[in-house]
């Protein structure tokens, strides 16, 4: 699967059903294996149109399933709130 295909999928946390956005980046380890995916950081309440520059880094081991339309992950809500 290419990154262009992957970035079209919504990332959903199966622990709370929250949509985390679409992947914006992939982090590779030194062996060129996927280490994690990055989704946009949530908007702040006061800055409705701004996002943190970082993002939510989801380790590859937390990805539970990659489907046709979604990527299901298992991430503690504290990682993005």
Phi and psi restraints in degrees (range 20) as a CNS / XPLOR table:
assign (resid 1 and name C) (resid 2 and name N)
       (resid 2 and name CA) (resid 2 and name C) 1.0 -89.8 20.0 2
assign (resid 2 and name N) (resid 2 and name CA)
       (resid 2 and name C) (resid 3 and name N) 1.0 164.3 20.0 2
assign (resid 2 and name C) (resid 3 and name N)
       (resid 3 and name CA) (resid 3 and name C) 1.0 -66.2 20.0 2
assign (resid 3 and name N) (resid 3 and name CA)
       (resid 3 and name C) (resid 4 and name N) 1.0 -33.1 20.0 2
assign (resid 3 and name C) (resid 4 and name N)
       (resid 4 and name CA) (resid 4 and name C) 1.0 -63.5 20.0 2
assign (resid 4 and name N) (resid 4 and name CA)
       (resid 4 and name C) (resid 5 and name N) 1.0 -32.4 20.0 2
assign (resid 4 and name C) (resid 5 and name N)
       (resid 5 and name CA) (resid 5 and name C) 1.0 -74.6 20.0 2
assign (resid 5 and name N) (resid 5 and name CA)
       (resid 5 and name C) (resid 6 and name N) 1.0 -41.9 20.0 2
assign (resid 5 and name C) (resid 6 and name N)
       (resid 6 and name CA) (resid 6 and name C) 1.0 -64.5 20.0 2
assign (resid 6 and name N) (resid 6 and name CA)
       (resid 6 and name C) (resid 7 and name N) 1.0 -39.3 20.0 2
assign (resid 6 and name C) (resid 7 and name N)
       (resid 7 and name CA) (resid 7 and name C) 1.0 -73.4 20.0 2
assign (resid 7 and name N) (resid 7 and name CA)
       (resid 7 and name C) (resid 8 and name N) 1.0 -6.9 20.0 2
assign (resid 7 and name C) (resid 8 and name N)
       (resid 8 and name CA) (resid 8 and name C) 1.0 -87.3 20.0 2
assign (resid 8 and name N) (resid 8 and name CA)
       (resid 8 and name C) (resid 9 and name N) 1.0 -8.7 20.0 2
assign (resid 8 and name C) (resid 9 and name N)
       (resid 9 and name CA) (resid 9 and name C) 1.0 -92.2 20.0 2
assign (resid 9 and name N) (resid 9 and name CA)
       (resid 9 and name C) (resid 10 and name N) 1.0 141.5 20.0 2
assign (resid 9 and name C) (resid 10 and name N)
       (resid 10 and name CA) (resid 10 and name C) 1.0 -78.3 20.0 2
assign (resid 10 and name N) (resid 10 and name CA)
       (resid 10 and name C) (resid 11 and name N) 1.0 140.5 20.0 2
assign (resid 10 and name C) (resid 11 and name N)
       (resid 11 and name CA) (resid 11 and name C) 1.0 -98.0 20.0 2
assign (resid 11 and name N) (resid 11 and name CA)
       (resid 11 and name C) (resid 12 and name N) 1.0 122.8 20.0 2
assign (resid 11 and name C) (resid 12 and name N)
       (resid 12 and name CA) (resid 12 and name C) 1.0 -120.1 20.0 2
assign (resid 12 and name N) (resid 12 and name CA)
       (resid 12 and name C) (resid 13 and name N) 1.0 131.5 20.0 2
assign (resid 12 and name C) (resid 13 and name N)
       (resid 13 and name CA) (resid 13 and name C) 1.0 -84.7 20.0 2
assign (resid 13 and name N) (resid 13 and name CA)
       (resid 13 and name C) (resid 14 and name N) 1.0 119.9 20.0 2
assign (resid 13 and name C) (resid 14 and name N)
       (resid 14 and name CA) (resid 14 and name C) 1.0 -74.7 20.0 2
assign (resid 14 and name N) (resid 14 and name CA)
       (resid 14 and name C) (resid 15 and name N) 1.0 -13.7 20.0 2
assign (resid 14 and name C) (resid 15 and name N)
       (resid 15 and name CA) (resid 15 and name C) 1.0 -75.4 20.0 2
assign (resid 15 and name N) (resid 15 and name CA)
       (resid 15 and name C) (resid 16 and name N) 1.0 -34.5 20.0 2
assign (resid 15 and name C) (resid 16 and name N)
       (resid 16 and name CA) (resid 16 and name C) 1.0 -130.2 20.0 2
assign (resid 16 and name N) (resid 16 and name CA)
       (resid 16 and name C) (resid 17 and name N) 1.0 0.6 20.0 2
assign (resid 16 and name C) (resid 17 and name N)
       (resid 17 and name CA) (resid 17 and name C) 1.0 75.0 20.0 2
assign (resid 17 and name N) (resid 17 and name CA)
       (resid 17 and name C) (resid 18 and name N) 1.0 8.6 20.0 2
assign (resid 17 and name C) (resid 18 and name N)
       (resid 18 and name CA) (resid 18 and name C) 1.0 -77.6 20.0 2
assign (resid 18 and name N) (resid 18 and name CA)
       (resid 18 and name C) (resid 19 and name N) 1.0 137.3 20.0 2
assign (resid 18 and name C) (resid 19 and name N)
       (resid 19 and name CA) (resid 19 and name C) 1.0 -82.4 20.0 2
assign (resid 19 and name N) (resid 19 and name CA)
       (resid 19 and name C) (resid 20 and name N) 1.0 124.2 20.0 2
assign (resid 19 and name C) (resid 20 and name N)
       (resid 20 and name CA) (resid 20 and name C) 1.0 -98.3 20.0 2
assign (resid 20 and name N) (resid 20 and name CA)
       (resid 20 and name C) (resid 21 and name N) 1.0 -1.6 20.0 2
assign (resid 20 and name C) (resid 21 and name N)
       (resid 21 and name CA) (resid 21 and name C) 1.0 104.3 20.0 2
assign (resid 21 and name N) (resid 21 and name CA)
       (resid 21 and name C) (resid 22 and name N) 1.0 -169.4 20.0 2
assign (resid 21 and name C) (resid 22 and name N)
       (resid 22 and name CA) (resid 22 and name C) 1.0 -104.6 20.0 2
assign (resid 22 and name N) (resid 22 and name CA)
       (resid 22 and name C) (resid 23 and name N) 1.0 149.4 20.0 2
assign (resid 22 and name C) (resid 23 and name N)
       (resid 23 and name CA) (resid 23 and name C) 1.0 -57.0 20.0 2
assign (resid 23 and name N) (resid 23 and name CA)
       (resid 23 and name C) (resid 24 and name N) 1.0 135.2 20.0 2
assign (resid 23 and name C) (resid 24 and name N)
       (resid 24 and name CA) (resid 24 and name C) 1.0 -112.7 20.0 2
assign (resid 24 and name N) (resid 24 and name CA)
       (resid 24 and name C) (resid 25 and name N) 1.0 -12.3 20.0 2
assign (resid 24 and name C) (resid 25 and name N)
       (resid 25 and name CA) (resid 25 and name C) 1.0 -161.3 20.0 2
assign (resid 25 and name N) (resid 25 and name CA)
       (resid 25 and name C) (resid 26 and name N) 1.0 159.2 20.0 2
assign (resid 25 and name C) (resid 26 and name N)
       (resid 26 and name CA) (resid 26 and name C) 1.0 -128.0 20.0 2
assign (resid 26 and name N) (resid 26 and name CA)
       (resid 26 and name C) (resid 27 and name N) 1.0 136.7 20.0 2
assign (resid 26 and name C) (resid 27 and name N)
       (resid 27 and name CA) (resid 27 and name C) 1.0 -108.4 20.0 2
assign (resid 27 and name N) (resid 27 and name CA)
       (resid 27 and name C) (resid 28 and name N) 1.0 129.4 20.0 2
assign (resid 27 and name C) (resid 28 and name N)
       (resid 28 and name CA) (resid 28 and name C) 1.0 -107.5 20.0 2
assign (resid 28 and name N) (resid 28 and name CA)
       (resid 28 and name C) (resid 29 and name N) 1.0 151.2 20.0 2
assign (resid 28 and name C) (resid 29 and name N)
       (resid 29 and name CA) (resid 29 and name C) 1.0 -87.7 20.0 2
assign (resid 29 and name N) (resid 29 and name CA)
       (resid 29 and name C) (resid 30 and name N) 1.0 -176.1 20.0 2
assign (resid 29 and name C) (resid 30 and name N)
       (resid 30 and name CA) (resid 30 and name C) 1.0 -67.4 20.0 2
assign (resid 30 and name N) (resid 30 and name CA)
       (resid 30 and name C) (resid 31 and name N) 1.0 -14.9 20.0 2
assign (resid 30 and name C) (resid 31 and name N)
       (resid 31 and name CA) (resid 31 and name C) 1.0 -97.3 20.0 2
assign (resid 31 and name N) (resid 31 and name CA)
       (resid 31 and name C) (resid 32 and name N) 1.0 11.3 20.0 2
assign (resid 31 and name C) (resid 32 and name N)
       (resid 32 and name CA) (resid 32 and name C) 1.0 64.9 20.0 2
assign (resid 32 and name N) (resid 32 and name CA)
       (resid 32 and name C) (resid 33 and name N) 1.0 27.4 20.0 2
assign (resid 32 and name C) (resid 33 and name N)
       (resid 33 and name CA) (resid 33 and name C) 1.0 -98.5 20.0 2
assign (resid 33 and name N) (resid 33 and name CA)
       (resid 33 and name C) (resid 34 and name N) 1.0 147.8 20.0 2
assign (resid 33 and name C) (resid 34 and name N)
       (resid 34 and name CA) (resid 34 and name C) 1.0 -65.3 20.0 2
assign (resid 34 and name N) (resid 34 and name CA)
       (resid 34 and name C) (resid 35 and name N) 1.0 125.8 20.0 2
assign (resid 34 and name C) (resid 35 and name N)
       (resid 35 and name CA) (resid 35 and name C) 1.0 -97.2 20.0 2
assign (resid 35 and name N) (resid 35 and name CA)
       (resid 35 and name C) (resid 36 and name N) 1.0 -39.8 20.0 2
assign (resid 35 and name C) (resid 36 and name N)
       (resid 36 and name CA) (resid 36 and name C) 1.0 -164.1 20.0 2
assign (resid 36 and name N) (resid 36 and name CA)
       (resid 36 and name C) (resid 37 and name N) 1.0 164.3 20.0 2
assign (resid 36 and name C) (resid 37 and name N)
       (resid 37 and name CA) (resid 37 and name C) 1.0 -114.3 20.0 2
assign (resid 37 and name N) (resid 37 and name CA)
       (resid 37 and name C) (resid 38 and name N) 1.0 156.4 20.0 2
assign (resid 37 and name C) (resid 38 and name N)
       (resid 38 and name CA) (resid 38 and name C) 1.0 -122.3 20.0 2
assign (resid 38 and name N) (resid 38 and name CA)
       (resid 38 and name C) (resid 39 and name N) 1.0 131.1 20.0 2
assign (resid 38 and name C) (resid 39 and name N)
       (resid 39 and name CA) (resid 39 and name C) 1.0 -113.8 20.0 2
assign (resid 39 and name N) (resid 39 and name CA)
       (resid 39 and name C) (resid 40 and name N) 1.0 162.0 20.0 2
assign (resid 39 and name C) (resid 40 and name N)
       (resid 40 and name CA) (resid 40 and name C) 1.0 -60.7 20.0 2
assign (resid 40 and name N) (resid 40 and name CA)
       (resid 40 and name C) (resid 41 and name N) 1.0 147.5 20.0 2
assign (resid 40 and name C) (resid 41 and name N)
       (resid 41 and name CA) (resid 41 and name C) 1.0 -72.5 20.0 2
assign (resid 41 and name N) (resid 41 and name CA)
       (resid 41 and name C) (resid 42 and name N) 1.0 149.4 20.0 2
assign (resid 41 and name C) (resid 42 and name N)
       (resid 42 and name CA) (resid 42 and name C) 1.0 -65.1 20.0 2
assign (resid 42 and name N) (resid 42 and name CA)
       (resid 42 and name C) (resid 43 and name N) 1.0 152.1 20.0 2
assign (resid 42 and name C) (resid 43 and name N)
       (resid 43 and name CA) (resid 43 and name C) 1.0 -67.7 20.0 2
assign (resid 43 and name N) (resid 43 and name CA)
       (resid 43 and name C) (resid 44 and name N) 1.0 148.3 20.0 2
assign (resid 43 and name C) (resid 44 and name N)
       (resid 44 and name CA) (resid 44 and name C) 1.0 -83.4 20.0 2
assign (resid 44 and name N) (resid 44 and name CA)
       (resid 44 and name C) (resid 45 and name N) 1.0 157.4 20.0 2
assign (resid 44 and name C) (resid 45 and name N)
       (resid 45 and name CA) (resid 45 and name C) 1.0 -65.6 20.0 2
assign (resid 45 and name N) (resid 45 and name CA)
       (resid 45 and name C) (resid 46 and name N) 1.0 -42.7 20.0 2
assign (resid 45 and name C) (resid 46 and name N)
       (resid 46 and name CA) (resid 46 and name C) 1.0 -78.7 20.0 2
assign (resid 46 and name N) (resid 46 and name CA)
       (resid 46 and name C) (resid 47 and name N) 1.0 -32.8 20.0 2
assign (resid 46 and name C) (resid 47 and name N)
       (resid 47 and name CA) (resid 47 and name C) 1.0 -105.9 20.0 2
assign (resid 47 and name N) (resid 47 and name CA)
       (resid 47 and name C) (resid 48 and name N) 1.0 76.6 20.0 2
assign (resid 47 and name C) (resid 48 and name N)
       (resid 48 and name CA) (resid 48 and name C) 1.0 -57.3 20.0 2
assign (resid 48 and name N) (resid 48 and name CA)
       (resid 48 and name C) (resid 49 and name N) 1.0 -31.0 20.0 2
assign (resid 48 and name C) (resid 49 and name N)
       (resid 49 and name CA) (resid 49 and name C) 1.0 -103.9 20.0 2
assign (resid 49 and name N) (resid 49 and name CA)
       (resid 49 and name C) (resid 50 and name N) 1.0 6.9 20.0 2
assign (resid 49 and name C) (resid 50 and name N)
       (resid 50 and name CA) (resid 50 and name C) 1.0 -107.7 20.0 2
assign (resid 50 and name N) (resid 50 and name CA)
       (resid 50 and name C) (resid 51 and name N) 1.0 152.0 20.0 2
assign (resid 50 and name C) (resid 51 and name N)
       (resid 51 and name CA) (resid 51 and name C) 1.0 -128.9 20.0 2
assign (resid 51 and name N) (resid 51 and name CA)
       (resid 51 and name C) (resid 52 and name N) 1.0 150.0 20.0 2
assign (resid 51 and name C) (resid 52 and name N)
       (resid 52 and name CA) (resid 52 and name C) 1.0 -62.7 20.0 2
assign (resid 52 and name N) (resid 52 and name CA)
       (resid 52 and name C) (resid 53 and name N) 1.0 150.9 20.0 2
assign (resid 52 and name C) (resid 53 and name N)
       (resid 53 and name CA) (resid 53 and name C) 1.0 -72.6 20.0 2
assign (resid 53 and name N) (resid 53 and name CA)
       (resid 53 and name C) (resid 54 and name N) 1.0 -25.6 20.0 2
assign (resid 53 and name C) (resid 54 and name N)
       (resid 54 and name CA) (resid 54 and name C) 1.0 -73.3 20.0 2
assign (resid 54 and name N) (resid 54 and name CA)
       (resid 54 and name C) (resid 55 and name N) 1.0 -108.7 20.0 2
assign (resid 54 and name C) (resid 55 and name N)
       (resid 55 and name CA) (resid 55 and name C) 1.0 146.3 20.0 2
assign (resid 55 and name N) (resid 55 and name CA)
       (resid 55 and name C) (resid 56 and name N) 1.0 179.8 20.0 2
assign (resid 55 and name C) (resid 56 and name N)
       (resid 56 and name CA) (resid 56 and name C) 1.0 -95.2 20.0 2
assign (resid 56 and name N) (resid 56 and name CA)
       (resid 56 and name C) (resid 57 and name N) 1.0 115.4 20.0 2
assign (resid 56 and name C) (resid 57 and name N)
       (resid 57 and name CA) (resid 57 and name C) 1.0 -92.4 20.0 2
assign (resid 57 and name N) (resid 57 and name CA)
       (resid 57 and name C) (resid 58 and name N) 1.0 119.3 20.0 2
assign (resid 57 and name C) (resid 58 and name N)
       (resid 58 and name CA) (resid 58 and name C) 1.0 -112.1 20.0 2
assign (resid 58 and name N) (resid 58 and name CA)
       (resid 58 and name C) (resid 59 and name N) 1.0 112.7 20.0 2
assign (resid 58 and name C) (resid 59 and name N)
       (resid 59 and name CA) (resid 59 and name C) 1.0 -59.8 20.0 2
assign (resid 59 and name N) (resid 59 and name CA)
       (resid 59 and name C) (resid 60 and name N) 1.0 144.9 20.0 2
assign (resid 59 and name C) (resid 60 and name N)
       (resid 60 and name CA) (resid 60 and name C) 1.0 -56.4 20.0 2
assign (resid 60 and name N) (resid 60 and name CA)
       (resid 60 and name C) (resid 61 and name N) 1.0 -34.3 20.0 2
assign (resid 60 and name C) (resid 61 and name N)
       (resid 61 and name CA) (resid 61 and name C) 1.0 -66.7 20.0 2
assign (resid 61 and name N) (resid 61 and name CA)
       (resid 61 and name C) (resid 62 and name N) 1.0 -14.6 20.0 2
assign (resid 61 and name C) (resid 62 and name N)
       (resid 62 and name CA) (resid 62 and name C) 1.0 -92.5 20.0 2
assign (resid 62 and name N) (resid 62 and name CA)
       (resid 62 and name C) (resid 63 and name N) 1.0 -4.3 20.0 2
assign (resid 62 and name C) (resid 63 and name N)
       (resid 63 and name CA) (resid 63 and name C) 1.0 -79.5 20.0 2
assign (resid 63 and name N) (resid 63 and name CA)
       (resid 63 and name C) (resid 64 and name N) 1.0 122.8 20.0 2
assign (resid 63 and name C) (resid 64 and name N)
       (resid 64 and name CA) (resid 64 and name C) 1.0 -95.4 20.0 2
assign (resid 64 and name N) (resid 64 and name CA)
       (resid 64 and name C) (resid 65 and name N) 1.0 -34.5 20.0 2
assign (resid 64 and name C) (resid 65 and name N)
       (resid 65 and name CA) (resid 65 and name C) 1.0 -162.1 20.0 2
assign (resid 65 and name N) (resid 65 and name CA)
       (resid 65 and name C) (resid 66 and name N) 1.0 141.0 20.0 2
assign (resid 65 and name C) (resid 66 and name N)
       (resid 66 and name CA) (resid 66 and name C) 1.0 -112.4 20.0 2
assign (resid 66 and name N) (resid 66 and name CA)
       (resid 66 and name C) (resid 67 and name N) 1.0 111.5 20.0 2
assign (resid 66 and name C) (resid 67 and name N)
       (resid 67 and name CA) (resid 67 and name C) 1.0 -100.3 20.0 2
assign (resid 67 and name N) (resid 67 and name CA)
       (resid 67 and name C) (resid 68 and name N) 1.0 -169.6 20.0 2
assign (resid 67 and name C) (resid 68 and name N)
       (resid 68 and name CA) (resid 68 and name C) 1.0 -66.3 20.0 2
assign (resid 68 and name N) (resid 68 and name CA)
       (resid 68 and name C) (resid 69 and name N) 1.0 -37.6 20.0 2
assign (resid 68 and name C) (resid 69 and name N)
       (resid 69 and name CA) (resid 69 and name C) 1.0 -118.2 20.0 2
assign (resid 69 and name N) (resid 69 and name CA)
       (resid 69 and name C) (resid 70 and name N) 1.0 -19.4 20.0 2
assign (resid 69 and name C) (resid 70 and name N)
       (resid 70 and name CA) (resid 70 and name C) 1.0 -135.5 20.0 2
assign (resid 70 and name N) (resid 70 and name CA)
       (resid 70 and name C) (resid 71 and name N) 1.0 160.4 20.0 2
assign (resid 70 and name C) (resid 71 and name N)
       (resid 71 and name CA) (resid 71 and name C) 1.0 -117.1 20.0 2
assign (resid 71 and name N) (resid 71 and name CA)
       (resid 71 and name C) (resid 72 and name N) 1.0 118.3 20.0 2
assign (resid 71 and name C) (resid 72 and name N)
       (resid 72 and name CA) (resid 72 and name C) 1.0 -94.2 20.0 2
assign (resid 72 and name N) (resid 72 and name CA)
       (resid 72 and name C) (resid 73 and name N) 1.0 126.8 20.0 2
assign (resid 72 and name C) (resid 73 and name N)
       (resid 73 and name CA) (resid 73 and name C) 1.0 -125.4 20.0 2
assign (resid 73 and name N) (resid 73 and name CA)
       (resid 73 and name C) (resid 74 and name N) 1.0 161.0 20.0 2
assign (resid 73 and name C) (resid 74 and name N)
       (resid 74 and name CA) (resid 74 and name C) 1.0 -122.7 20.0 2
assign (resid 74 and name N) (resid 74 and name CA)
       (resid 74 and name C) (resid 75 and name N) 1.0 97.7 20.0 2
assign (resid 74 and name C) (resid 75 and name N)
       (resid 75 and name CA) (resid 75 and name C) 1.0 -129.7 20.0 2
assign (resid 75 and name N) (resid 75 and name CA)
       (resid 75 and name C) (resid 76 and name N) 1.0 135.1 20.0 2
assign (resid 75 and name C) (resid 76 and name N)
       (resid 76 and name CA) (resid 76 and name C) 1.0 -62.8 20.0 2
assign (resid 76 and name N) (resid 76 and name CA)
       (resid 76 and name C) (resid 77 and name N) 1.0 133.6 20.0 2
assign (resid 76 and name C) (resid 77 and name N)
       (resid 77 and name CA) (resid 77 and name C) 1.0 -57.9 20.0 2
assign (resid 77 and name N) (resid 77 and name CA)
       (resid 77 and name C) (resid 78 and name N) 1.0 -26.2 20.0 2
assign (resid 77 and name C) (resid 78 and name N)
       (resid 78 and name CA) (resid 78 and name C) 1.0 -64.2 20.0 2
assign (resid 78 and name N) (resid 78 and name CA)
       (resid 78 and name C) (resid 79 and name N) 1.0 -16.1 20.0 2
assign (resid 78 and name C) (resid 79 and name N)
       (resid 79 and name CA) (resid 79 and name C) 1.0 -72.1 20.0 2
assign (resid 79 and name N) (resid 79 and name CA)
       (resid 79 and name C) (resid 80 and name N) 1.0 -19.2 20.0 2
assign (resid 79 and name C) (resid 80 and name N)
       (resid 80 and name CA) (resid 80 and name C) 1.0 -135.4 20.0 2
assign (resid 80 and name N) (resid 80 and name CA)
       (resid 80 and name C) (resid 81 and name N) 1.0 8.1 20.0 2
